[in-house]
Amino acid sequence: MGLAGTANKGHGAAGPLLHAVCALLLMAAFLAFSAVSHATEAPLGATGYKMAGDATKMRIVMNFDREPDIKWFLLRGPNRLVVDLPRTRFAINARDVKARGLVKAVRYGDLGQGSRLILTGKGPFSVDKLDVLKNDDGKGYRIAIDMSAASAREFDAALANQALTTGSTVSTDKGSRVGTGPISNPGHRFTVVIDPGHGGIDGGAEGLHGTIEKNVTLAFATELRERLAAVGSYDVFMTRDKDEFLRLDDRVRIARQHEADLLISIHADTISVKGIRGATVYTVSDKASDPEAQALADRENLSDQFAGMEIKDDNKEVTDILIDLIRRETHNFSMSFAHTLVGQLSTSVGLINNPQRSAGFKVLKAPDVPSVLVELGYLSNAKDEAQLLDADWRSKAAQSITNAVALFASAKMGTGAGG
Ligand SMILES: [Zn+2]
C-alpha cells in the first residue's frame, strides 16, 4: 500500500518543526523539503481526524477524499511519528486534535510541496500498525495508526531499524515488538515498577484517625523501593515519588515504558465493616472474585474522575488476538506472583480471609506487565491504621514483598520465560 518508511528524508528539515507552534506559518522555511510533489494536482482533502484510546494504547484515524500516497518515520527528542502527505487541504475539527492519552500533541500543515502530520508521544511509543485503507462506504480512504506506550530502547530500535531500511514498505511488525523483554534484550535486568496509589488531588481513603491513604502508600512504596534496590540485581522505579496526581492509564504507561517485569500497586483502603483487617493481594479479572473486590475495584477506578475528564474505556477495538495471547501469559505470571506474595506476607503480617482476590482494576490492565495490587490493610480498622504508621511493621511487610519478588524474579528470569 505504498507505505515507504523514509529514514533519511526530511530529518534535517524536521528539526525546526519541533518548535513550530503552527506548521502552516513555517511553510516558506520548508521550500527545500523534498516531499513528493503533487503540485499539478488539486490538493488531497483531509476530511476528518479521530483519536481513541488512553495513555497505554491509541488508535488514530485520518480520513481523505482519495487515496493518499504517504511516507512515515519516527523522530526522537521528543518522540514523534511523522507522516508525509502530498499537498493536503485539512478540514479538521480543532476539538478532534486536542492532546489525548498517549498523544501529547497533534500538528499538521503545509510544507510548500507537501504536507505533514506530526504526532508527539507522551514519552516513547511503538507504531504497531500503520495502514492506508479504503473506507467501507466507498467514500475515500483513511490512514489508521495503532500505537502503544513502549520503552525508549524499543523506540530507538525502531528508529535504528528505519534508518537501515530506507524505502521499506512495511509498518512495524507487531510480533517483533511485543516479544521484547529479557529474551531479546540481554542487558535487561529484572525491573519492578512500584505504584503508590492515589496522590495529589486524589487522597484516596481516610483513616479513623485521619491518616490519608496517598501518604501511606507513598511512604511504604519508598521503603519497598529501597529494599528492592538494596538487593542489587533489579531496576526499581516508582510511578510517582511525590504527592502528585496520576491517571491510572499513566501508571500503566510508565510501567510499559520501563519494560517492567512486575507492577506492584500499593493501597490501604477502607471498608464499611470496621472489624475487618489484614492485607489482600489482587490481580485483574473481568469477573470479580467476590462483591467486596468488585466494590473496591469500582472505587479505585474512580480515581480518574479527579482528572476532570474521564476517558471512556474504548480500548476494546484496539486489541487483537496477539494481545489476547500475551495477556493470558501475563495473567498467569500475575497469578503466580500473587500466590507467592500471599505466602510471604502470611509469615509476617496479618492477612484477610481469602487473601488472594481479583476484580477489574484499571491499573492492573497492562497486557504485557504482570501486575498485582496490594491492599496493605484497612484504614477503617484502628489496629491496621496504627500498623501502617509503624516503621517496624512497614519494614517487615516490605521485606516480605521483597522476598516474594526474589522468588518470582528467579523463576521468571531463570527459565527465560519472561516477556
Ligand atoms: Zn486505594
Boltz pocket constraint, residues with backbone or C-beta under 6 A from the ligand:
constraints:
  - pocket:
      binder: B
      contacts: [[A, 197], [A, 198], [A, 204], [A, 205], [A, 213], [A, 266], [A, 267], [A, 268], [A, 269], [A, 300]]
      max_distance: 6.0
